[in-house]
């Protein structure tokens, strides 16, 4: 809309209806008051919008920070989970070695493993643990 060519039928009607200078002044003052109110409302809304933008930016920053923290937690959880799986495997190897070493004597008085075989089993389990 071009303000210079936009029709103003209400203003034209008031202008032609007014016969005295005082009426014109009263209408002008009323219009100026309304314009001031609207200008103040626009300023208030702009300030409110600016505050909301700041809060939104802060919320977005906090969300990104939380995402980073969650990523770090997920990464640490995966590392801890891998360590737990490795420890479980080590415990299982130790258990297997100890079960072979602790096997009971055969009826003929011999064992399934001799001292050297038990030593090798234990060393292998310990080396795998490192």
C-alpha positions in Angstrom: 0.0 0.0 0.0 1.2 3.5 -0.9 0.4 5.8 2.0 0.2 8.8 -0.4 -2.5 7.2 -2.6 -4.3 4.9 -0.2 -8.0 6.1 0.2 -9.0 7.4 3.6 -12.8 7.4 3.5 -13.3 7.7 7.3 -10.9 10.6 7.5 -12.6 12.3 4.6 -16.0 11.8 6.1 -14.9 13.3 9.4 -13.2 16.2 7.7 -16.2 17.1 5.7 -18.5 16.6 8.7 -16.5 19.0 10.9 -17.3 22.6 10.5 -15.2 24.1 13.2 -11.5 24.3 13.8 -12.1 23.0 17.4 -13.6 19.8 16.1 -10.6 19.2 13.8 -8.3 19.8 16.7 -10.2 17.3 18.9 -10.1 14.6 16.3 -6.4 15.2 15.6 -5.7 14.9 19.3 -7.7 11.7 19.5 -5.9 10.3 16.5 -2.5 11.3 18.0 -3.4 9.6 21.3 -4.4 6.4 19.5 -1.2 6.5 17.4 0.8 6.9 20.6 -1.0 3.9 22.2 -0.4 1.8 19.2 3.3 2.9 19.0 3.7 2.0 22.7 2.0 -1.4 22.1 4.4 -2.1 19.2 7.4 -1.2 21.4 6.1 -3.4 24.2 5.6 -6.3 21.8 9.0 -5.8 20.3 10.6 -5.9 23.7 8.6 -9.0 24.6 9.6 -10.6 21.3 13.3 -9.8 22.0 13.1 -11.3 25.5 11.4 -14.5 24.1 14.2 -14.7 21.4 16.8 -14.5 24.2 15.1 -17.2 26.2 14.8 -19.4 23.1 18.5 -18.9 22.3 19.3 -19.8 25.9 17.0 -22.9 25.8 18.6 -23.9 22.5 22.1 -23.6 24.0 21.1 -25.6 27.0 19.5 -28.3 24.7 22.8 -28.5 22.7 24.8 -28.7 26.0 22.5 -31.5 27.2 22.9 -33.3 23.9 26.7 -33.1 24.3 26.5 -34.5 27.8 24.2 -37.3 26.7 26.6 -38.1 23.9 29.5 -38.3 26.4 27.4 -40.4 28.8 26.5 -42.8 25.9 30.2 -43.0 25.0 31.2 -43.7 28.5 28.5 -46.3 28.9 29.7 -48.1 25.7 33.3 -48.1 27.1 32.1 -49.4 30.5 30.0 -52.0 28.8 33.0 -53.2 26.7 35.1 -53.3 29.9 32.4 -55.3 31.6 32.2 -57.8 28.8 36.0 -58.2 28.8 36.0 -58.7 32.6 33.2 -61.3 32.3 35.3 -63.1 29.6 38.4 -63.0 31.9 36.4 -64.4 34.8 35.1 -67.2 32.6 38.7 -68.0 31.5 39.8 -68.1 35.2 36.9 -70.3 36.1 37.7 -72.7 33.3 41.3 -72.9 34.3 40.5 -73.3 38.0 37.9 -76.0 37.2 40.6 -78.0 35.3 43.1 -77.5 38.0 40.6 -78.4 40.7 39.4 -81.5 38.9 39.3 -84.5 41.3 41.8 -87.3 41.2 41.0 -90.2 38.9 40.1 -93.6 40.3 43.7 -94.8 39.4 45.2 -92.0 41.6 46.3 -89.7 38.8 45.1 -86.3 37.7 43.8 -85.0 34.3 46.6 -82.4 34.4 50.1 -82.5 35.7 51.8 -79.6 37.5 53.3 -78.2 34.4 50.0 -78.2 32.5 48.3 -76.4 35.4 51.0 -73.8 35.4 50.6 -73.2 31.7 46.8 -72.9 32.1 47.2 -70.4 34.9 49.8 -68.3 33.0 47.7 -68.3 29.9 44.7 -67.0 31.8 46.8 -64.4 33.5 48.4 -63.2 30.3 45.0 -62.9 28.6 43.8 -60.8 31.5 46.5 -58.1 30.8 
